Amino acid sequence: MFQNSHYFSYFIFVGIFTAMFLIFYKLMRKDFKNFSDAEIFKDISNLSFKKHLLRGGFLILAFVCIVTALARPRWGFVEGERTVAASDIVIALDTSKSMLARDLRPDRITRARMVFYNLVRQLPGQRIGLIAFAGKAVWKCPLTHDHNAFLMFLNVLDTNSVPFYGTNIASAINLAVDSLRYSPQGSKALVLITDGEHLAGEDINQAVRNAQDIGLVIFTVGIGTIEGEPIPLYENGVFTGFARDADGSTVMTRLDEAALQRIARQTGGEYFNLNRTPNVAELLARRLNNLDMIEGRTGAFVNLQDRFYIPLALGIIFLMLFFFMPEVKNFKFLAAFIIIAAFSQSAFASPMFSGVSEYERGNFAQALEIFQAAHARNPQNPKINYNLATAYYRNNNFENAMRYFQQALQNTTDEVFQSVLLYNMGNTAFRMGNTQVAEQFYRASLNLNPSGFAAKHNLEFLNQQEEQGQNGEDNNNQDENESEAGADADNQNAQTDQGNELDPRTQNWLDHFNQQDQYHQNRPPDPARRPPTNFW
């Protein structure tokens, strides 16, 4: 599999170059043949046509390998988990027959799908689920971070998706309530798009009370007109007339704005009229992105591994052969090539590369040994210090983890990297039992990166512990380490204060950062980007 397959178009230029080279080679051979007898030329000249052809072949192969590397070949699978911060948002779409009404063009259900399509594109990183309802509500897509999968289910929704006639808004609300019952208040919402006519099923007032009980905010979007519109009927895609009641009168479907406004008002949400508000997707996205974020792990995911370095290495080797191979009849270039090839091989066997690979596989003891060897060769490199600190952390050696985090902090001026280091030092101090120092580190990290959700979360946790006098109880809410170390909070009890002593330079930096406190408690975190955690 190739990630950037469009780069294969460059092979056109490789083909043109190959044709030009072969033409030039034949003309050169012809000119030399006309200049002298073949045997005489062979005796008096040190030029080798075979080597000339071979050098050209090496250059062409180098181009082929480099284009292949640009296309990013990928194979082999890596399984793992990732930590994300997101809100839980359920979208409920009315799929009853009334959604075929054409008071909005082309019809109500198509316009509703368009609104949700635009809305999802503006909710990066959020967990989104899809409910379809008519006479009964059913899940069509569970809560997921995979927005492409969500849109796939959304695109196939129509008025035949739910085989129950009627419009049961209460059923959709109750289904969302059951699924979001255990999500924290302030981090969950239901977006309901319908004409508001509740014609069948459960008590809608009780459903609203159920939503209030768990803190579920409901945003309602009214679709249709108050004047009403007849409901067209189709059979095999062919219009067969309008829906009629038992008396033979044409059934009119009307927008019930009062009911939708009441649902939104009683649950702390907001009502939007799709007819009067063409930018309803933007307004909804703004409200939904202001919900609280909850941090957790996604399920196991599988990624293809990048293998671009293999054709890239071959391309470099072929280039070296081209440059070091003379066209004369000797092989002195071979020694130079062997030296360069050995150097390239050692580069791809870099201990840092292998150390990160061991770390990602969970072999923290082996990763620690590799990072220690790398640190012995280059003790001032902040990224090596960082990796060494994360390995010590994963091996529960928090004193050494703190020591090398401090060394990395002293040897870098990158503020993004500094914010990551300070956050990890806060986690390390907490695991060592020194909550006051941990609080200082979290504040310093937020001064450099005010949108750091994880640091904000941990700082709020420490403040709550201080207010409740529970600093010595289990740390069930301690956040994951922002580094590759992960800092998994395993409900460990805070240890007694071990008097973690900071070097003077680090302490001066903490004092400087905390004197210029830029942290705002009500500042919403940025869910789209988080500080990098892997440096090697």
DRENVOLO-135587 format. One line per 4 residues: number of its first residue (from 1); for each residue x, y, z of C-alpha. Coordinates in Angstrom, 3 decimals. Example, Ala and Ser with C-alpha at 12.3 -4.5 7.8 and 13.67 -1.06 7.14 Angstrom:
BEGIN
1> 12.300 -4.500 7.800 ~ 13.670 -1.060 7.140
END
This chain:
BEGIN
1> 0.000 0.000 0.000 ~ 1.250 3.476 -0.881 ~ 0.167 6.577 1.021 ~ 1.143 9.090 -1.714
5> 0.531 7.089 -4.879 ~ 0.226 10.260 -6.999 ~ 4.032 10.489 -6.962 ~ 4.119 7.527 -9.367
9> 3.370 10.039 -12.126 ~ 7.035 11.066 -11.791 ~ 7.958 7.778 -13.443 ~ 7.089 9.509 -16.733
13> 10.178 11.700 -16.272 ~ 12.242 8.652 -15.276 ~ 11.176 6.957 -18.511 ~ 12.069 10.039 -20.588
17> 15.481 10.239 -18.904 ~ 16.081 6.514 -19.540 ~ 15.231 6.870 -23.251 ~ 17.519 9.910 -23.604
21> 20.368 8.097 -21.864 ~ 20.096 5.044 -24.113 ~ 20.001 7.218 -27.234 ~ 23.057 9.153 -26.070
25> 24.882 5.895 -25.253 ~ 24.276 4.460 -28.726 ~ 25.392 7.685 -30.426 ~ 28.561 7.769 -28.323
29> 29.396 4.168 -29.201 ~ 28.826 4.957 -32.860 ~ 31.065 8.055 -32.761 ~ 33.940 6.160 -31.115
33> 33.578 3.316 -33.620 ~ 33.884 5.807 -36.475 ~ 36.881 7.458 -34.825 ~ 39.022 4.330 -34.407
37> 39.221 0.614 -34.889 ~ 37.639 -1.219 -31.945 ~ 40.760 -3.202 -31.066 ~ 43.046 -0.162 -31.278
41> 40.660 1.920 -29.155 ~ 40.532 -0.845 -26.597 ~ 44.334 -0.849 -26.298 ~ 44.918 2.898 -26.117
45> 41.858 3.999 -24.052 ~ 41.093 3.477 -20.403 ~ 37.356 4.198 -20.980 ~ 34.874 1.370 -20.426
49> 31.537 1.496 -22.238 ~ 30.175 -1.197 -19.940 ~ 30.911 0.911 -16.872 ~ 29.369 3.925 -18.540
53> 26.205 1.912 -19.143 ~ 26.324 0.531 -15.597 ~ 26.653 4.022 -14.073 ~ 23.641 5.178 -16.034
57> 21.720 2.149 -14.796 ~ 22.617 3.015 -11.202 ~ 21.369 6.574 -11.679 ~ 18.081 5.382 -13.181
61> 17.595 2.885 -10.337 ~ 18.309 5.669 -7.834 ~ 15.540 7.769 -9.380 ~ 13.141 4.805 -9.280
65> 13.890 4.159 -5.596 ~ 13.542 7.835 -4.638 ~ 10.156 8.142 -6.399 ~ 9.035 4.957 -4.642
69> 10.132 6.421 -1.284 ~ 8.139 9.598 -1.999 ~ 5.070 7.409 -2.557 ~ 5.452 6.223 1.086
73> 5.157 2.409 0.874 ~ 3.508 0.921 3.956 ~ 3.158 -2.668 5.118 ~ 3.165 -4.565 8.396
77> 0.752 -3.789 11.223 ~ 1.207 -2.133 14.618 ~ -1.515 -2.393 17.265 ~ -1.934 -0.005 20.149
81> -4.119 2.541 21.891 ~ -4.289 6.287 21.791 ~ -5.453 8.838 24.327 ~ -7.916 11.494 23.177
85> -9.942 14.303 24.731 ~ -13.449 14.727 23.344 ~ -17.106 15.371 24.112 ~ -19.898 12.847 23.487
89> -22.352 14.113 20.856 ~ -25.374 12.137 19.629 ~ -27.165 13.227 16.460 ~ -30.773 12.090 16.066
93> -32.414 12.374 12.643 ~ -36.139 12.044 11.985 ~ -36.648 9.457 9.198 ~ -40.449 9.335 9.259
97> -42.446 9.710 6.031 ~ -43.084 13.383 6.778 ~ -39.380 14.033 6.010 ~ -40.197 13.451 2.311
101> -42.087 16.770 2.257 ~ -40.617 19.209 -0.240 ~ -41.123 22.533 1.570 ~ -37.294 22.553 1.675
105> -35.541 21.603 -1.545 ~ -34.942 18.944 -2.611 ~ -36.739 17.519 0.449 ~ -36.493 17.654 4.236
109> -34.396 14.534 4.824 ~ -31.817 15.474 2.191 ~ -31.445 18.955 3.685 ~ -31.085 17.408 7.141
113> -28.273 15.122 5.934 ~ -26.524 18.136 4.379 ~ -26.690 20.020 7.699 ~ -25.190 17.111 9.626
117> -22.512 16.550 6.997 ~ -21.351 20.167 7.368 ~ -21.639 19.936 11.164 ~ -19.458 16.836 11.492
121> -16.699 18.457 9.417 ~ -16.520 21.197 12.052 ~ -16.240 18.862 15.082 ~ -12.631 17.596 14.878
125> -11.765 14.960 17.452 ~ -15.267 14.682 18.927 ~ -17.037 11.368 19.589 ~ -20.205 11.318 17.502
129> -23.056 8.799 17.287 ~ -26.092 8.585 15.002 ~ -29.700 7.707 15.912 ~ -32.493 7.376 13.360
133> -36.071 7.537 14.602 ~ -39.594 7.259 13.265 ~ -42.157 5.277 15.301 ~ -39.134 3.993 17.263
137> -35.500 5.078 17.677 ~ -32.573 2.838 16.676 ~ -28.797 3.275 16.682 ~ -27.272 3.536 13.218
141> -23.719 4.425 14.280 ~ -22.398 4.094 17.873 ~ -20.283 6.830 19.415 ~ -17.028 6.931 17.482
145> -14.024 9.101 16.638 ~ -14.145 7.768 13.067 ~ -16.030 10.550 11.323 ~ -15.714 8.887 7.916
149> -17.581 5.858 9.236 ~ -20.247 8.159 10.718 ~ -20.737 9.948 7.392 ~ -21.017 6.613 5.607
153> -23.965 5.642 7.825 ~ -25.463 9.140 7.511 ~ -25.390 9.058 3.706 ~ -27.511 5.890 3.499
157> -30.270 7.103 5.844 ~ -33.678 7.500 4.254 ~ -37.342 7.167 5.213 ~ -37.089 3.360 5.029
161> -34.235 3.113 7.549 ~ -36.606 2.550 10.508 ~ -39.442 0.054 9.848 ~ -41.829 1.682 12.348
165> -44.396 4.256 11.249 ~ -44.986 7.506 13.107 ~ -42.760 10.079 14.787 ~ -41.576 9.200 18.308
169> -39.285 11.997 19.506 ~ -39.375 10.686 23.100 ~ -37.893 7.379 21.970 ~ -34.873 9.148 20.459
173> -34.308 11.171 23.640 ~ -34.590 8.108 25.891 ~ -32.193 6.100 23.720 ~ -29.595 8.885 23.928
177> -30.142 9.180 27.697 ~ -29.495 5.462 28.197 ~ -26.231 5.662 26.244 ~ -24.893 8.881 27.793
181> -25.998 8.235 31.375 ~ -22.446 7.706 32.653 ~ -20.738 10.473 30.686 ~ -19.795 13.482 32.895
185> -22.218 16.382 32.950 ~ -21.249 19.218 30.648 ~ -19.500 16.886 28.210 ~ -22.531 15.415 26.379
189> -25.221 16.710 24.064 ~ -28.019 15.532 21.771 ~ -28.736 17.270 18.451 ~ -32.313 16.554 17.338
193> -33.517 17.483 13.833 ~ -37.221 16.938 13.128 ~ -40.444 18.706 12.204 ~ -41.469 18.480 15.877
197> -44.660 16.491 15.396 ~ -44.737 13.849 18.140 ~ -47.348 11.436 16.845 ~ -46.690 8.137 18.613
201> -45.030 6.301 21.459 ~ -43.621 7.412 24.804 ~ -44.333 10.454 26.957 ~ -42.162 13.282 25.641
205> -42.357 15.238 28.904 ~ -40.987 12.265 30.843 ~ -38.220 11.875 28.269 ~ -37.215 15.507 28.777
209> -37.140 14.981 32.549 ~ -34.899 11.946 32.033 ~ -32.508 14.123 30.028 ~ -32.530 16.756 32.773
213> -31.715 14.139 35.409 ~ -28.401 13.187 33.730 ~ -27.496 16.711 32.562 ~ -28.006 15.985 28.847
217> -28.161 19.193 26.795 ~ -30.514 18.952 23.785 ~ -30.177 21.191 20.742 ~ -33.228 21.058 18.461
221> -33.360 21.955 14.774 ~ -36.791 22.519 13.293 ~ -37.267 21.551 9.661 ~ -40.362 22.383 7.616
225> -42.909 25.199 7.603 ~ -45.723 26.185 9.930 ~ -48.134 26.383 6.973 ~ -47.567 22.708 6.231
229> -46.795 20.585 3.201 ~ -48.369 17.384 1.800 ~ -46.345 14.169 2.120 ~ -45.421 12.658 -1.264
233> -45.427 8.903 -1.640 ~ -43.140 6.875 -3.890 ~ -43.074 3.301 -5.087 ~ -39.813 2.024 -6.576
237> -38.709 5.622 -6.924 ~ -41.854 6.683 -8.840 ~ -44.200 9.332 -7.419 ~ -47.625 7.799 -6.735
241> -49.467 10.680 -5.038 ~ -49.762 12.285 -1.618 ~ -50.501 10.636 1.727 ~ -54.179 10.685 2.735
245> -56.011 9.955 5.969 ~ -58.940 7.575 6.514 ~ -61.363 10.203 5.223 ~ -59.440 10.604 1.995
249> -58.125 14.068 2.885 ~ -54.544 14.990 2.063 ~ -52.293 14.749 5.128 ~ -50.363 17.959 5.867
253> -47.143 17.885 7.898 ~ -46.389 21.059 9.842 ~ -43.461 22.291 11.901 ~ -44.222 22.314 15.641
257> -41.784 24.997 16.795 ~ -43.293 25.338 20.266 ~ -42.513 21.712 21.192 ~ -38.928 21.909 19.954
261> -38.311 25.235 21.698 ~ -39.634 23.778 24.968 ~ -37.336 20.725 24.739 ~ -34.254 22.891 24.129
265> -35.147 25.420 26.827 ~ -35.810 22.833 29.546 ~ -32.496 21.015 28.940 ~ -30.246 24.075 28.601
269> -29.882 23.782 24.830 ~ -30.958 26.011 21.972 ~ -33.521 25.858 19.158 ~ -32.682 26.617 15.510
273> -35.091 26.999 12.600 ~ -33.446 25.602 9.467 ~ -35.606 27.796 7.194 ~ -34.512 31.033 8.888
277> -30.953 30.021 9.842 ~ -28.920 28.879 6.819 ~ -25.680 28.724 8.879 ~ -27.140 26.406 11.518
281> -24.167 23.999 11.186 ~ -21.661 26.709 12.132 ~ -23.760 27.862 15.109 ~ -24.204 24.312 16.378
285> -20.483 23.534 15.980 ~ -19.595 26.610 18.022 ~ -21.812 25.483 20.902 ~ -20.789 21.824 20.751
289> -17.051 22.570 20.653 ~ -17.470 24.528 23.899 ~ -18.614 21.423 25.780 ~ -16.260 19.991 28.390
293> -13.723 17.455 27.166 ~ -13.291 14.043 28.763 ~ -10.022 12.229 28.276 ~ -9.854 8.516 27.698
297> -8.440 5.769 25.531 ~ -9.848 4.643 22.245 ~ -9.990 0.961 21.498 ~ -7.081 -0.858 19.930
301> -6.188 0.464 16.510 ~ -4.047 -0.992 13.758 ~ -1.688 1.090 11.666 ~ 0.383 0.165 8.669
305> 4.066 0.844 9.265 ~ 5.934 3.274 7.038 ~ 8.670 1.564 5.011 ~ 9.802 4.533 2.910
309> 13.300 4.297 4.374 ~ 13.947 1.000 2.529 ~ 13.663 2.381 -1.053 ~ 15.272 5.616 0.176
313> 18.299 3.703 1.474 ~ 18.553 1.793 -1.806 ~ 18.305 5.065 -3.734 ~ 21.177 6.548 -1.722
317> 23.270 3.430 -2.318 ~ 22.652 3.596 -6.081 ~ 23.554 7.299 -6.083 ~ 26.795 6.533 -4.266
321> 27.570 3.830 -6.808 ~ 26.930 6.317 -9.590 ~ 29.193 8.998 -8.128 ~ 32.019 6.736 -6.970
325> 32.151 4.334 -9.882 ~ 34.515 5.708 -12.559 ~ 34.124 5.016 -16.220 ~ 37.744 3.836 -16.425
329> 38.900 0.252 -16.104 ~ 39.660 0.002 -12.390 ~ 37.709 -0.802 -9.227 ~ 39.254 1.530 -6.659
333> 35.817 3.013 -6.139 ~ 34.745 -0.256 -4.456 ~ 36.592 0.445 -1.200 ~ 34.986 3.878 -0.864
337> 31.582 2.401 -1.586 ~ 31.986 -0.307 1.060 ~ 32.860 2.340 3.672 ~ 29.834 4.465 2.748
341> 27.502 1.456 2.680 ~ 28.715 0.416 6.133 ~ 28.094 3.936 7.404 ~ 24.566 3.965 5.924
345> 23.804 0.605 7.524 ~ 24.936 1.859 10.925 ~ 22.745 4.933 10.507 ~ 19.651 2.816 9.930
349> 20.589 0.687 12.934 ~ 20.643 3.814 15.132 ~ 20.240 2.959 18.824 ~ 17.688 5.747 19.240
353> 15.590 4.242 16.452 ~ 15.726 0.781 18.010 ~ 15.117 2.215 21.494 ~ 11.908 3.921 20.414
357> 10.806 0.709 18.696 ~ 11.334 -1.278 21.923 ~ 9.499 1.405 23.887 ~ 6.486 1.361 21.558
361> 6.289 -2.415 21.936 ~ 6.184 -2.022 25.725 ~ 9.689 -3.416 26.347 ~ 10.606 -0.602 28.728
365> 13.584 -2.341 30.331 ~ 15.244 -2.912 26.933 ~ 14.403 0.646 25.859 ~ 16.038 1.962 29.043
369> 19.298 0.121 28.298 ~ 19.394 1.482 24.738 ~ 18.673 5.065 25.836 ~ 21.343 4.815 28.540
373> 23.910 3.826 25.906 ~ 22.822 6.734 23.684 ~ 23.043 9.135 26.640 ~ 26.591 7.987 27.430
377> 27.650 9.064 23.917 ~ 25.749 12.367 23.891 ~ 24.748 13.447 27.416 ~ 23.759 17.013 26.454
381> 21.154 16.117 23.828 ~ 17.755 17.167 25.291 ~ 15.790 14.656 23.226 ~ 17.977 11.787 24.404
385> 17.518 13.011 27.993 ~ 13.762 13.130 27.393 ~ 13.598 9.568 26.081 ~ 15.790 8.333 28.913
389> 13.515 10.040 31.447 ~ 10.378 8.474 29.962 ~ 11.994 5.041 30.094 ~ 12.917 5.520 33.767
393> 9.339 6.645 34.420 ~ 7.920 3.507 32.823 ~ 10.268 1.459 34.995 ~ 8.941 3.288 38.121
397> 12.303 4.951 38.805 ~ 10.869 8.402 39.401 ~ 13.987 9.971 40.930 ~ 16.041 9.348 37.794
401> 13.086 10.302 35.604 ~ 12.951 13.707 37.339 ~ 16.721 14.086 37.008 ~ 16.780 13.586 33.222
405> 13.616 15.622 32.625 ~ 15.456 18.470 34.370 ~ 18.541 17.963 32.209 ~ 16.413 18.068 29.057
409> 14.714 21.263 30.268 ~ 18.069 22.958 30.841 ~ 19.337 22.101 27.363 ~ 16.427 23.272 25.205
413> 14.881 26.636 24.286 ~ 11.889 25.176 22.407 ~ 8.813 26.362 24.327 ~ 6.580 23.545 23.064
417> 9.166 21.001 24.212 ~ 9.560 22.869 27.518 ~ 5.806 22.709 28.168 ~ 5.847 18.938 27.578
421> 8.823 18.526 29.913 ~ 7.243 20.621 32.678 ~ 4.001 18.641 32.421 ~ 5.880 15.342 32.710
425> 7.906 16.677 35.635 ~ 4.590 17.499 37.318 ~ 3.398 13.925 36.866 ~ 6.727 12.616 38.155
429> 6.602 14.856 41.220 ~ 3.080 13.656 41.939 ~ 4.152 10.015 41.739 ~ 6.974 10.868 44.162
433> 4.397 12.279 46.595 ~ 5.335 15.950 46.241 ~ 2.011 17.515 45.232 ~ 3.126 21.116 45.826
437> 5.989 20.814 43.369 ~ 3.671 18.977 40.932 ~ 1.277 21.928 41.067 ~ 4.137 24.343 40.266
441> 5.170 22.285 37.253 ~ 1.600 22.111 35.901 ~ 1.211 25.886 36.218 ~ 4.545 26.447 34.482
445> 3.489 24.126 31.662 ~ 0.215 26.034 31.253 ~ 2.087 29.349 31.118 ~ 3.932 28.084 28.049
449> 0.903 26.283 26.574 ~ -2.367 27.703 28.018 ~ -4.451 25.276 25.905 ~ -2.836 22.180 27.443
453> -5.889 20.175 28.510 ~ -3.988 17.486 30.399 ~ -2.056 19.952 32.582 ~ -5.266 21.877 33.285
457> -7.072 18.691 34.234 ~ -4.324 17.562 36.633 ~ -4.057 21.005 38.215 ~ -7.805 21.084 38.839
461> -7.545 17.615 40.355 ~ -4.844 18.740 42.796 ~ -6.890 21.821 43.739 ~ -9.924 19.626 44.426
465> -7.810 17.315 46.567 ~ -6.545 20.269 48.592 ~ -10.063 21.630 49.082 ~ -11.418 18.278 50.166
469> -8.412 17.370 52.312 ~ -7.861 14.161 50.394 ~ -4.315 14.581 49.124 ~ -3.364 11.201 50.611
473> -6.198 9.200 48.961 ~ -6.138 7.157 45.749 ~ -5.289 9.112 42.625 ~ -7.988 7.633 40.370
477> -8.216 10.712 38.188 ~ -4.498 11.303 37.577 ~ -4.041 12.027 33.844 ~ -1.925 10.069 31.389
481> 1.701 11.194 30.998 ~ 1.970 13.479 27.945 ~ 5.163 11.720 26.874 ~ 5.555 8.282 25.319
485> 5.980 7.246 28.934 ~ 2.191 7.570 29.107 ~ 2.159 8.143 32.897 ~ -0.769 5.757 33.301
489> -2.560 6.583 36.542 ~ -3.179 3.136 37.983 ~ -5.179 4.311 41.012 ~ -1.901 4.478 42.950
493> -1.902 6.118 46.350 ~ 0.207 9.243 46.642 ~ 3.452 8.422 48.398 ~ 4.831 10.426 51.281
497> 6.823 13.512 50.404 ~ 10.298 12.428 49.461 ~ 11.599 15.965 49.346 ~ 12.299 16.077 45.630
501> 15.098 18.564 45.345 ~ 15.268 20.672 42.178 ~ 18.458 22.137 40.816 ~ 18.668 25.965 41.209
505> 18.209 26.717 37.505 ~ 14.980 24.735 37.273 ~ 13.665 26.290 40.479 ~ 14.424 29.783 39.133
509> 12.517 28.977 35.953 ~ 9.522 27.762 37.951 ~ 9.544 30.964 40.008 ~ 9.739 33.039 36.826
513> 6.894 31.157 35.103 ~ 4.596 31.289 38.136 ~ 5.225 35.013 38.704 ~ 3.866 35.623 35.200
517> 0.843 33.339 35.570 ~ -1.131 33.308 32.325 ~ -3.447 30.449 33.331 ~ -7.192 31.109 33.063
521> -9.412 28.486 34.662 ~ -12.274 29.069 32.231 ~ -10.151 28.943 29.087 ~ -11.489 26.078 26.901
525> -8.844 23.516 25.883 ~ -7.876 22.999 22.270 ~ -9.089 19.472 21.373 ~ -7.458 19.378 17.944
529> -3.764 19.594 18.861 ~ -1.762 18.323 21.807 ~ 1.978 18.714 22.517 ~ 4.237 16.157 20.855
533> 5.286 13.240 23.025 ~ 7.927 11.402 21.004 ~ 11.347 12.939 20.386 ~ 14.187 10.856 18.970
END
